[in-house]
Amino acid sequence: MGSANDNKLRFCIDRGGTFTDVFAEIPGQPDGQVLKLLSVDPSNYDDAPVEGIRRILEEFTGKKISRASKIPTDKIEWIRMGTTVATNALLERKGERIALCVTRGFRDLLQVGNQARPKIFDLTVSKPSNLYEEVVEVDERVELANDNQDSSSASLVKGVSGEMVKVVKPIDVETLKPLLQGLLEKGISCLAVVLMHSYTYPQHEVAVERLAESLGFRHVSLSSALTPMVRAVPRGLTASVDAYLTPVIKEYLSGFMSKFDEGVEKVNVLFMQSDGGLAPESRFSGHKAVLSGPAGGVVGYSQTLFGLETEKPLIGFDMGGTSTDVSRYAGTYEQVLETQIAGAIIQAPQLDISTVAAGGGSKLKFQFGAFRVGPESVGAHPGPVCYRKGGELAVTDANLVLGYVIPDYFPSIFGPNEDKPLDIRATRDEFDKLARQINSYRKSQDPSAKDMTVEEIALGFVNVANETMCRPIRQLTEMKGHETRNHALACFGGAGPQHACAIARSLGMKEVLIHRFCGILSAYGMGLADVVEEAQEPYSAVYSLESVQEASHREAILLIQIRQKLQEQGFRDENMTTETYLNLRYEGTDTSIMVKKRITEDGRGCNYDLDFVELFQQEYGFKLLNRNILICDVRVRGVGVTNILKPLALERTSCSPKVEGNYKVYFGNGWQETPLYKLEKLGYGHIMAGPAIIMNGNSTVIVEPNSLNLQS
């Protein structure tokens, strides 16, 4: 994307639920600059990413920048950011007020859903609430034509997918108009539109959009534009998510951009999407933003750790303050086309990331004789007890008591004035109270029960948290036919390295990889990501030589569109790569698999069908012999390769690492004197035997006894 400007700063930002991490590439500083702030601190600043940029610019220029003034952009080359704004709005149900437009007679389509019963034996199933407040039934009807109908009939039209459709009833715009006006009178100005068979015949949805925009609706999400695929329920739910979240995102982005001077228009500002690709502000929408933050971490560890010290596939373990995200990387990004987050189904390409509500801020509770961790979080404000804001006990407090976190090496950003270290005394006082409660309960159950110490209780909570975080890793590997023990664990996130050895040991893994920027790797990954544009088109046909040729023709048209979008963003042909896929399924089944195009050895064709059969067997454990394979969709992914964040220089060393001091750390069998090393003073190739503590300003690496650390 052009030559780098060595006199300007580049910012990579991950706005998480608890902390906001900022990495800045700065002229003259090979390792850049790292800053960590509380994501929510209303008494000191309005927006953490803006505050991080302001502080680093102040230090770089030597000039004071008032929080009340706009931030100068003459020293900023680009900004890349991942944000949890969409995720939090979905989890907390704080999105925009929206209404659903659906074909008449299908009012309860999304309420009924697909009738799945994931908790079949649960007597108290709590179904997530709908995102929409009102339903408007659109007087229109389109049906798929059957094989016996005369294709020359005036009422039959060939749809985008190649299927013949019958327009049973054209859309009645005049009847719809007063219904939409009624929504505006109720204060609802955003719409999600899902009409039957709109994936192949989108004209009626487009008519609804035009009418709504003419009446003054702020945002309209069309299911046919977002996910042009068969299955009305996922399409409708995805459109609902997009309509619910996009206005919130746009409002945040508008506020973010308004904090800078007019020169921000010349700054390349990009945002991380759920599929691991970057997008400009104008293309950043709700249904692609839910995994914005975690996606940066996947890019970060995959681009920096894969193939470095081991050829094993990696399990990404990103433990932050609010949750833990796990993923897998074996040379290519693993994606899913449909996922469920906070009770909402989203049908869109996104990285296969599993999230569990266990992080440094997860609440610790003793209930009915059991230690419980989460799923509730204490958040960034007030945060754990040690944050000095009157919070509750959390996993971070347990790690502090055990010596896994050293206050002297942790940023002093706590308390009302953001200038105090972690408060270990307050944490111990709260654990003392909890210990009395636990021991009293144990005595009531068994008078001979031995009192548990504060350290034993803290370790018990940590063990519960570790097991909670192991479960999604097993699901990501064993449930998909992979041996967990044959992977290496790539640990990052503010809290991840504290739990790395324990997690790996529990899962039978022999290797743990931890990046130098492990504490802010999700932010660092933003600088390693590429710009991504995708296009998808429905195509319904039985797999054959002829249908593959037709699919190739459709691919060529989509490729032209994708390349044009990338060219508009400044990419040249030599900086573009493209991938094409066919979405295939067995006839008579409802499960499709997106298969990437692979040219055969003779270079003349591609074996989509053979790859599909292999992938299906790997996923489900069997093949369906003598069954037709159906083509459902054609998909094209275009990548604008940026490659503009300079890699860290690594020089192997053979000297002994320097011990900065010794600290007592509690490891199951008692306290142990443990040497502490500073990460910035360690070189590539330093070896340390456990137990050991490796510190930097943003994370703590705990090397357990009987473990070995190779610094890279």
C-alpha positions in Angstrom: 0.0 0.0 0.0 2.8 2.4 -0.8 6.1 3.1 1.0 6.1 3.5 4.7 6.6 6.9 6.2 9.4 6.5 8.7 8.7 9.8 10.4 5.2 8.9 11.6 3.6 6.7 14.2 1.6 3.5 13.5 -1.0 2.5 16.1 -2.4 -1.0 16.8 -5.2 -1.1 19.4 -7.2 -3.8 21.0 -10.1 -2.4 23.0 -11.0 -5.3 25.3 -13.7 -5.7 27.9 -11.3 -4.9 30.8 -8.1 -3.5 29.3 -7.3 -1.5 26.2 -3.9 -2.4 24.7 -2.0 -0.1 22.5 1.1 -0.9 20.4 2.8 1.9 18.6 5.6 1.5 16.0 7.7 4.6 16.6 10.7 5.9 14.6 13.9 5.1 16.3 12.4 2.5 18.7 12.9 -1.0 17.3 10.6 -2.6 19.8 7.9 0.1 19.6 6.0 1.3 22.6 3.4 -0.5 24.6 0.6 1.0 26.7 -2.2 -0.7 28.7 -5.2 1.2 30.1 -8.5 0.3 31.7 -11.1 0.2 29.0 -13.6 2.0 31.2 -12.4 4.7 33.5 -15.0 7.5 33.3 -13.5 9.7 36.0 -10.3 10.1 33.9 -11.1 9.7 30.2 -14.0 9.1 27.8 -12.5 6.6 25.4 -9.5 4.4 26.1 -8.1 4.1 22.5 -8.2 7.9 22.1 -6.5 8.3 25.4 -3.8 5.8 24.5 -3.0 7.6 21.3 -3.0 10.9 23.1 -0.5 9.8 25.7 2.0 8.2 23.2 1.8 11.3 21.0 2.5 13.5 24.0 5.6 11.5 24.8 6.8 11.3 21.2 6.4 15.0 20.4 7.2 16.4 23.9 4.1 18.6 23.6 1.1 18.6 26.0 -2.2 17.5 24.3 -5.2 18.5 26.3 -8.0 16.0 26.7 -10.4 18.7 25.7 -8.7 19.4 22.4 -8.6 17.4 19.2 -5.7 15.1 18.7 -3.3 16.3 15.9 -2.8 13.8 13.1 0.3 15.1 11.4 2.4 12.5 13.1 0.1 9.5 12.6 0.4 7.3 9.5 -2.2 4.7 10.3 -4.5 3.3 13.1 -5.7 -0.2 13.3 -8.2 -1.3 15.9 -10.2 -4.2 17.2 -13.1 -3.4 19.5 -15.6 -5.2 21.7 -18.2 -2.5 21.2 -20.4 -4.8 19.1 -19.7 -7.8 21.4 -20.7 -5.9 24.6 -23.8 -4.5 23.0 -24.9 -8.0 22.0 -24.1 -9.6 25.3 -25.7 -6.8 27.3 -28.6 -6.3 24.9 -27.8 -2.6 24.5 -28.0 -2.3 20.7 -30.3 -0.1 18.6 -34.1 -0.4 18.7 -35.1 -2.4 15.6 -38.1 -3.9 13.8 -38.3 -7.0 11.6 -39.9 -6.9 8.2 -40.9 -10.4 7.1 -43.2 -12.0 4.5 -46.9 -12.1 5.5 -47.7 -15.2 7.4 -44.1 -15.7 8.8 -44.4 -13.3 11.8 -43.0 -15.8 14.2 -40.3 -17.3 11.9 -37.3 -16.1 14.0 -39.1 -16.8 17.3 -39.7 -20.4 16.3 -36.3 -20.7 14.8 -35.0 -24.1 13.8 -36.6 -25.8 16.8 -33.2 -27.1 18.0 -33.1 -28.2 21.6 -29.4 -28.0 22.7 -30.3 -28.5 26.4 -32.8 -31.3 26.0 -32.7 -32.3 29.7 -32.7 -28.8 31.2 -35.9 -28.1 33.0 -35.3 -24.4 33.2 -34.3 -23.4 29.6 -33.9 -19.7 29.3 -34.4 -18.6 25.6 -32.6 -15.4 24.6 -34.8 -12.5 24.0 -35.4 -11.3 20.4 -33.3 -8.4 19.2 -36.3 -6.8 17.4 -39.2 -5.0 19.2 -41.8 -4.9 16.4 -42.7 -7.1 13.4 -44.1 -5.8 10.2 -45.6 -8.3 7.8 -44.9 -7.5 4.1 -47.7 -8.3 1.7 -45.6 -10.2 -0.9 -44.9 -13.9 -1.8 -42.3 -15.6 -3.9 -42.1 -19.4 -4.3 -39.6 -21.8 -5.9 -41.1 -23.2 -9.1 -41.5 -27.0 -9.3 -40.2 -29.1 -12.2 -43.7 -29.5 -13.7 -44.3 -25.8 -14.2 -43.9 -24.2 -17.7 -40.7 -22.2 -17.6 -42.1 -19.9 -20.3 -44.9 -18.7 -18.0 -44.9 -14.9 -17.4 -45.0 -15.4 -13.7 -41.8 -17.4 -13.6 -38.4 -15.6 -13.2 -34.9 -17.0 -13.1 -33.3 -16.2 -9.8 -29.7 -15.4 -9.0 -29.1 -19.0 -7.9 -30.3 -20.3 -11.3 -33.5 -21.6 -9.8 -36.8 -20.7 -11.3 -39.0 -18.7 -8.9 -42.7 -17.8 -9.1 -43.8 -14.3 -8.0 -47.1 -15.3 -6.5 -47.8 -11.8 -5.2 -45.7 -8.7 -6.1 -44.8 -6.5 -3.2 -47.5 -4.0 -2.2 -45.5 -0.9 -1.3 -48.5 1.3 -0.6 -49.8 -1.0 2.1 -46.4 -1.2 3.6 -45.8 2.5 3.8 -48.1 3.4 6.7 -46.8 0.4 8.7 -43.2 1.7 8.4 -44.4 5.2 9.3 -45.9 3.8 12.4 -42.5 2.4 13.4 -40.9 5.8 13.1 -43.6 7.3 15.3 -42.6 4.7 18.0 -39.0 5.8 17.7 -37.8 2.8 15.8 -35.6 3.8 12.8 -33.7 0.7 12.0 -35.0 -2.4 10.1 -34.0 -6.0 9.5 -35.6 -7.4 6.4 -36.0 -11.1 5.6 -38.4 -12.1 2.8 -38.9 -15.7 1.7 -36.5 -16.9 -1.0 -34.8 -13.4 -1.2 -31.5 -15.1 -1.5 -32.3 -15.9 -5.1 -34.9 -13.1 -5.7 -33.8 -10.0 -3.8 -36.0 -7.5 -5.6 -38.7 -7.3 -3.0 -36.2 -6.7 -0.2 -34.6 -3.9 -2.2 -38.0 -2.4 -2.7 -38.5 -2.4 1.1 -35.1 -0.7 1.6 -35.9 2.0 -0.9 -39.2 2.8 0.8 -37.7 2.8 4.3 -34.8 5.1 3.3 -37.3 7.5 1.6 -39.2 7.7 4.8 -36.1 8.5 6.9 -35.0 5.2 8.4 -31.4 5.5 9.6 -30.3 1.9 8.8 -31.7 -1.0 6.9 -30.2 -4.5 6.9 -31.2 -6.8 4.0 -30.7 -10.6 4.5 -30.2 -11.0 0.8 -27.3 -8.5 0.8 -25.6 -9.8 4.0 -26.0 -13.5 3.6 -27.3 -14.5 0.1 -27.8 -18.2 1.1 -30.6 -20.7 1.5 -32.2 -21.0 5.0 -34.4 -18.0 6.0 -33.9 -18.4 9.7 -30.1 -17.8 9.8 -30.5 -15.1 7.2 -33.1 -13.3 9.3 -31.2 -13.7 12.5 -28.1 -12.3 10.8 -29.9 -9.4 9.4 -31.4 -8.7 12.9 -27.9 -8.8 14.5 -26.6 -6.4 11.8 -29.4 -4.0 12.2 -29.1 -4.2 16.0 -25.3 -3.6 16.1 -24.3 -1.5 13.1 -25.8 1.8 14.3 -24.0 1.3 17.6 -20.7 0.7 15.9 -21.2 3.6 13.5 -22.0 5.9 16.5 -18.8 4.8 18.3 -16.6 5.1 15.2 -18.0 8.6 14.5 -17.2 9.6 18.0 -13.8 8.1 17.8 -13.0 9.9 14.5 -14.3 13.2 15.9 -11.6 13.2 18.6 -9.0 14.0 15.9 -8.4 17.1 13.8 -9.5 17.4 10.2 -6.3 15.7 9.0 -7.7 12.3 10.1 -9.2 12.0 6.6 -5.7 11.4 5.3 -4.9 8.8 8.0 -5.4 5.1 7.0 -7.9 4.0 9.7 -8.9 0.3 9.6 -10.9 -2.0 11.8 -10.6 -5.7 12.5 -13.4 -8.0 11.3 -14.5 -11.3 12.7 -12.8 -13.1 9.7 -9.4 -11.9 10.6 -9.3 -9.2 7.9 -9.3 -5.4 8.1 -11.9 -3.1 6.7 -12.2 0.7 6.5 -14.8 2.5 8.6 -17.4 2.5 5.7 -17.4 -1.3 5.4 -17.2 -2.2 9.1 -20.7 -3.6 10.0 -22.3 -5.2 12.9 -22.6 -8.9 11.8 -18.8 -8.9 11.0 -17.7 -7.1 14.2 -18.6 -9.5 17.0 -15.2 -11.2 17.1 -13.2 -8.0 16.2 -10.9 -8.2 19.2 -10.2 -11.9 19.4 -9.5 -12.1 15.7 -6.5 -9.8 16.2 -5.0 -12.4 18.6 -5.4 -15.2 16.1 -3.6 -13.2 13.5 -0.9 -12.3 16.0 0.0 -15.8 17.2 -0.4 -17.4 13.8 1.9 -14.9 12.1 4.6 -14.8 14.8 4.7 -18.3 16.5 3.6 -20.9 13.9 6.6 -22.8 12.6 9.0 -20.9 14.9 10.2 -23.6 17.3 7.8 -26.4 16.4 6.0 -27.8 13.3 3.0 -28.7 15.4 -0.3 -27.0 14.9 -1.1 -24.4 17.5 -3.9 -23.8 19.9 -4.4 -20.2 20.6 -5.1 -19.4 24.3 -6.1 -15.8 24.8 -7.0 -15.1 28.4 -8.0 -11.6 29.0 -9.9 -9.8 31.8 -13.4 -10.8 30.9 -13.2 -14.0 28.9 -10.9 -16.5 27.3 -10.8 -17.2 23.6 -9.4 -20.3 22.1 -8.7 -21.1 18.4 -6.6 -23.5 16.2 -4.0 -22.8 13.5 -2.4 -25.4 11.3 -1.1 -23.2 8.5 -4.5 -21.7 7.4 -7.1 -19.8 9.3 -9.9 -22.1 10.4 -13.3 -20.4 9.7 -16.9 -21.2 10.2 -19.9 -19.9 8.3 -22.4 -19.9 11.1 -22.0 -19.5 14.8 -24.1 -18.6 17.8 -23.0 -15.8 20.1 -25.1 -14.6 23.1 -28.1 -16.5 21.8 -27.9 -14.9 18.3 -27.1 -16.9 15.2 -24.7 -15.1 12.8 -24.3 -16.5 9.3 -21.1 -15.0 7.9 -17.5 -16.1 7.4 -15.6 -15.7 10.7 -12.7 -17.3 12.5 -13.5 -20.4 14.4 -13.0 -19.0 17.9 -14.6 -20.5 21.0 -15.2 -18.1 24.0 -15.7 -19.1 27.6 -16.6 -16.6 30.4 -13.5 -17.1 32.4 -10.8 -14.4 32.6 -8.8 -12.4 35.1 -12.0 -10.5 36.1 -14.2 -13.5 36.6 -15.9 -13.4 40.0 -15.0 -16.0 42.7 -17.9 -17.4 44.6 -18.4 -20.2 47.2 -21.8 -21.6 46.7 -23.4 -24.8 48.2 -20.0 -26.1 49.1 -18.4 -25.6 45.7 -15.9 -23.2 44.3 -17.3 -21.3 41.3 -15.6 -19.0 38.9 -17.7 -16.7 36.7 -19.5 -16.5 34.4 -20.1 -13.0 35.8 -17.2 -10.6 35.5 -16.3 -7.7 37.8 -15.3 -5.7 34.6 -12.8 -2.9 34.4 -14.8 -0.7 36.7 -14.8 -1.3 39.6 -12.7 -4.4 38.7 -11.1 -6.9 41.1 -10.5 -6.0 44.8 -6.8 -5.2 44.0 -7.8 -2.4 41.6 -8.6 -0.2 44.6 -12.1 0.7 43.4 -14.2 -1.3 45.8 -14.6 -4.4 43.5 -15.2 -8.1 44.3 -12.8 -11.0 44.4 -11.8 -12.3 41.0 -9.2 -14.6 39.4 -6.7 -11.8 39.3 -6.9 -11.5 43.1 -6.3 -15.3 43.4 -3.2 -15.0 41.2 -2.0 -12.0 43.2 -2.3 -13.9 46.5 -0.4 -16.9 45.0 2.5 -14.7 43.9 1.7 -15.2 40.2 1.4 -11.4 39.8 4.1 -9.1 41.2 2.7 -5.6 42.0 6.2 -4.0 41.6 6.2 -5.0 37.9 2.6 -4.3 37.1 1.5 -0.9 35.8 0.5 1.6 38.5 -2.8 2.6 36.8 -5.2 1.8 39.7 -7.1 3.8 42.2 -9.2 7.0 41.7 -6.2 8.9 40.2 -4.8 6.0 38.1 -1.4 6.2 39.9 -1.5 3.3 42.5 -0.2 -0.3 42.2 -2.2 -3.4 42.8 -3.5 -3.6 46.4 -2.4 -7.0 47.8 -3.4 -6.1 51.3 -7.0 -5.5 50.4 -7.1 -8.7 48.4 -5.7 -10.7 51.4 -8.3 -9.1 53.7 -11.1 -10.2 51.4 -9.7 -13.7 51.1 -9.4 -13.9 54.9 -13.2 -13.2 55.1 -13.9 -15.8 52.4 -11.7 -18.3 54.2 -13.7 -17.9 57.4 -16.9 -18.5 55.5 -15.5 -21.6 53.7 -14.0 -23.1 56.8 -17.2 -22.5 58.8 -19.2 -24.4 56.1 -16.7 -27.3 56.1 -16.9 -27.6 59.8 -20.7 -27.7 59.7 -20.4 -30.6 57.3 -17.5 -32.4 59.0 -16.4 -31.2 62.4 -13.0 -32.9 61.8 -12.4 -31.0 58.6 -9.1 -29.2 58.5 -9.1 -25.5 57.9 -8.1 -24.4 54.4 -5.5 -21.7 54.1 -6.0 -18.6 52.0 -3.4 -19.9 49.5 -5.2 -23.3 49.2 -8.5 -21.5 48.6 -6.9 -19.2 46.0 -5.3 -22.2 44.3 -8.6 -24.0 44.3 -10.3 -21.2 42.5 -7.4 -21.0 39.9 -7.8 -24.8 39.3 -11.5 -24.4 38.7 -10.8 -21.6 36.2 -8.2 -23.7 34.5 -10.6 -26.6 34.0 -13.2 -24.2 32.7 -10.7 -23.0 30.1 -9.6 -26.4 29.1 -13.1 -27.5 28.0 -13.3 -25.4 24.8 -9.8 -26.5 23.8 -10.9 -30.1 24.0 -14.0 -29.3 22.0 -11.9 -27.5 19.4 -9.6 -30.5 19.0 -11.0 -33.8 20.1 -14.5 -33.2 18.9 -13.1 -32.4 15.4 -10.8 -35.4 15.2 -7.5 -33.8 16.4 -5.3 -35.1 19.3 -5.0 -32.3 21.8 -1.6 -33.5 23.0 -0.2 -33.2 19.4 -0.5 -29.4 19.5 1.6 -26.6 21.0 -0.1 -24.0 23.2 0.3 -20.4 22.1 -0.5 -18.4 25.2 -1.2 -14.7 25.2 -3.5 -12.1 26.7 -3.0 -10.2 29.9 -3.6 -13.3 32.1 -2.9 -16.2 29.7 0.9 -16.7 30.5 0.1 -17.0 34.2 -2.0 -20.1 33.5 0.0 -21.5 30.5 1.9 -24.3 32.2 -1.1 -25.5 34.1 -3.4 -25.6 31.1 -0.8 -27.4 28.9 -0.1 -30.0 31.7 -3.8 -30.7 32.1 -4.2 -31.2 28.3 -1.1 -33.3 27.9 0.7 -30.7 25.8 4.5 -30.7 25.9 5.2 -27.2 24.4 4.0 -23.7 25.3 4.9 -20.8 23.1 4.7 -17.3 24.5 5.4 -14.2 22.4 7.5 -11.3 23.6 4.3 -9.1 23.3 2.1 -11.8 24.8 0.3 -9.3 27.0 -0.8 -7.2 24.0 -0.6 -9.7 21.1 -4.2 -9.1 20.0 -3.2 -5.4 19.5 0.1 -6.4 17.8 -1.8 -8.7 15.5 -3.8 -5.8 14.1 -0.6 -4.6 12.5 0.1 -8.0 10.9 -3.4 -8.4 9.4 -4.4 -7.7 5.8 -7.4 -6.0 4.3 -10.1 -8.5 3.2 -13.0 -8.2 0.8 -15.5 -11.0 0.3 -18.3 -11.7 -2.1 -20.8 -14.5 -2.2 -23.5 -15.6 -4.6 -26.1 -18.4 -4.4 -25.9 -21.1 -7.0 -28.1 -24.2 -6.9 -27.0 -27.2 -9.0 -26.0 -30.8 -8.8 -22.2 -31.1 -8.8 -21.0 -32.0 -12.3 -18.5 -30.9 -14.9 -21.1 -28.5 -16.4 -22.1 -27.0 -13.0 -18.5 -26.5 -12.0 -17.9 -24.7 -15.3 -20.9 -22.4 -14.5 -19.6 -21.9 -11.0 -16.2 -20.9 -12.5 -17.9 -18.3 -14.6 -19.6 -16.9 -11.6 -16.3 -16.9 -9.7 -14.7 -14.8 -12.4 -17.4 -12.1 -12.2 -17.1 -12.0 -8.4 -13.3 -11.8 -8.7 -13.6 -8.7 -10.8 -15.8 -7.1 -8.2 -13.4 -8.0 -5.4 -10.3 -6.7 -7.2 -12.1 -3.4 -8.0 -13.0 -2.9 -4.3 -9.3 -3.5 -3.3 -8.1 -1.2 -6.0 -10.3 1.5 -4.7 -8.5 1.2 -1.4 -5.1 1.7 -3.0 -3.9 -1.9 -3.7 -2.1 -2.9 -6.8 -2.5 -6.3 -8.5 0.9 -7.5 -7.1 -0.4 -6.8 -3.6 -3.6 -8.9 -4.0 -4.3 -12.5 -3.5 -7.6 -14.3 -4.1 -9.3 -17.5 -3.0 -12.4 -19.2 -4.3 -14.7 -21.6 -2.6 -17.8 -23.7 -3.4 -20.3 -24.4 -0.6 -21.2 -28.1 -1.0 -23.6 -30.5 0.8 -24.9 -34.0 0.3 -28.4 -34.3 -1.2 -30.9 -34.9 1.5 -28.8 -33.2 4.2 -28.8 -29.8 5.8 -25.1 -29.5 6.5 -22.8 -27.8 4.0 -19.1 -27.4 3.9 -17.2 -24.5 2.3 -14.5 -26.2 0.1 -11.5 -24.1 -1.1 -10.5 -24.4 -4.8 -7.5 -26.6 -5.3 -6.0 -27.0 -8.8 -5.2 -30.6 -9.8 -1.7 -31.7 -10.6 -2.3 -31.3 -14.4 -3.4 -27.7 -13.7 -6.6 -28.2 -15.7 -9.3 -28.7 -13.1 -10.2 -28.8 -9.4 -11.3 -31.6 -7.1 -14.0 -29.9 -5.1 -16.0 -33.1 -4.7 -13.0 -35.2 -3.5 -12.0 -32.6 -1.0 -15.6 -32.3 0.2 -15.9 -36.0 0.8 -12.7 -36.0 2.8 -13.7 -32.9 4.9 -17.1 -34.4 5.5 -15.6 -37.7 6.8 -13.2 -35.8 9.0 -16.0 -33.7 10.5 -18.7 -36.4 10.9 -16.8 -39.7 10.8 -18.6 -41.2 7.7 -19.3 -40.9 4.0 -22.6 -41.0 2.1 -21.9 -43.3 -0.8 -23.9 -43.0 -4.0 -25.4 -39.7 -2.9 -25.4 -36.6 -5.1 -23.3 -33.6 -4.1 -25.1 -30.3 -4.4 -23.6 -26.9 -5.0 -25.2 -24.2 -2.8 -23.0 -21.1 -3.1 -20.0 -19.6 -4.7 -17.7 -17.5 -2.5 -14.6 -15.4 -3.3 -12.2 -13.9 -0.8 -9.8 -11.2 -1.8 -6.8 -10.1 0.3 -5.0 -6.8 0.1 -1.6 -7.7 1.5 -0.2 -4.9 3.6 2.9 -6.4 5.3 3.8 -3.0 6.8 4.5 -3.8 10.5 8.2 -4.4 10.8 9.1 -7.8 12.4 11.1 -7.9 15.6 14.8 -8.6 15.3 15.8 -11.9 17.0 19.4 -12.6 17.8 20.2 -15.9 19.4 22.3 -15.7 22.6 24.3 -18.2 24.6 25.0 -16.3 27.8 23.2 -17.1 31.1 20.0 -15.0 31.8 20.3 -12.5 34.6 18.2 -13.0 37.7 16.6 -9.8 38.9 15.5 -11.1 42.3 13.7 -13.9 44.1 10.1 -14.0 45.1 8.0 -16.5 47.0 5.4 -18.2 44.8 2.8 -20.8 45.9 2.8 -24.0 43.8 0.4 -26.6 45.2 2.9 -28.2 47.6 3.8 -24.9 49.3 5.8 -21.7 48.8 8.9 -21.8 46.7 11.7 -19.3 46.3 11.4 -18.4 42.6 13.9 -16.4 40.5 12.5 -13.5 38.5 13.7 -12.4 35.1 12.8 -9.3 33.1 11.6 -10.2 29.6 13.3 -7.2 28.0 16.7 -8.5 29.2 16.2 -12.0 27.8 17.5 -13.0 24.4 16.5 -15.5 21.8 17.8 -18.8 23.1 17.9 -18.2 26.8 16.9 -21.3 28.8 15.4 -21.2 32.3 14.3 -24.1 34.4 11.2 -23.9 36.5 10.1 -22.5 38.8 10.6 -19.1 37.3 8.8 -15.8 36.8 9.3 -13.8 33.6 8.0 -10.2 33.9 7.4 -7.3 31.7 5.1 -4.3 32.1 2.0 -6.1 30.7 2.1 -9.7 31.6 3.6 -12.4 33.9 4.9 -15.7 32.6 4.8 -18.4 35.3 7.1 -21.3 34.6 6.0 -24.1 36.9 8.4 -26.6 38.7 9.6 -29.4 36.4 9.1 -27.2 33.4 11.7 -25.7 31.0 11.5 -22.3 29.3 13.2 -21.5 26.0 13.0 -17.8 25.4 12.2 -16.8 21.9 
